[in-house]
């Protein structure tokens, strides 16, 4: 998904699939402190104007496996 913020003319992109948003660059915005956001709440991302979808291959049947892999990566980074 791509969007833009009218106030400061920033563009922003993030993958979104099966109701899950994975945003690895949200910390560029002053209202976000998280470096990486993984969420199923689209409220903040809907604030971007001119949102456009593009297609990508992602099999929703493996969502749990992707979430587990991401959690393992985060755990390793915290060490």
C-alpha positions in Angstrom: 0.0 0.0 0.0 1.3 3.5 -0.8 -0.1 6.7 0.7 0.9 10.3 1.2 0.6 12.8 4.0 -0.7 16.2 2.8 0.7 18.2 5.8 4.4 17.5 5.0 4.1 15.9 1.6 5.8 12.6 2.6 5.0 9.4 0.8 4.9 6.2 2.7 4.6 2.5 1.8 3.9 -0.6 3.7 2.9 -4.2 3.0 -0.6 -5.2 4.0 -2.1 -8.6 3.5 -4.8 -10.7 5.2 -5.6 -7.8 7.5 -2.0 -7.5 8.8 0.1 -4.4 8.2 3.9 -4.6 8.5 5.4 -1.2 8.6 9.2 -1.1 8.9 9.6 2.7 8.6 6.9 4.2 10.6 9.4 5.9 12.9 10.0 8.6 10.3 6.8 10.2 11.5 6.8 12.3 14.7 3.6 10.7 16.0 5.2 7.2 16.0 7.9 5.9 18.2 7.9 2.3 17.1 10.6 1.4 14.5 8.5 -1.5 13.2 4.7 -1.8 13.5 3.0 -5.1 12.9 -0.7 -4.6 13.4 -4.2 -5.5 12.3 -5.5 -2.0 13.2 -5.4 0.1 10.1 -6.5 3.3 11.8 -3.2 5.2 11.5 -2.4 4.0 8.0 -5.9 5.1 6.8 -4.9 8.7 7.6 -2.7 8.7 4.5 -4.2 10.3 1.4 -4.2 8.8 -2.1 -3.7 5.2 -0.9 -3.0 2.9 -3.8 -2.8 -0.9 -3.7 -0.4 -3.0 -5.6 -0.4 -6.8 -5.8 2.1 -9.2 -4.1 2.2 -12.9 -3.5 1.5 -13.9 0.1 -0.3 -17.0 1.2 -2.7 -16.2 4.0 -2.7 -19.8 5.1 0.8 -19.3 6.6 0.0 -16.2 8.6 0.8 -17.9 11.9 4.1 -19.1 10.6 5.0 -15.6 9.5 4.1 -14.2 12.9 6.2 -16.8 14.7 9.2 -16.0 12.4 8.8 -12.3 13.1 8.6 -12.9 16.9 11.7 -15.0 16.7 13.6 -12.3 14.8 12.5 -9.7 17.4 13.7 -11.9 20.2 17.1 -12.4 18.6 17.4 -8.6 18.2 16.6 -7.9 21.8 19.6 -10.1 23.0 
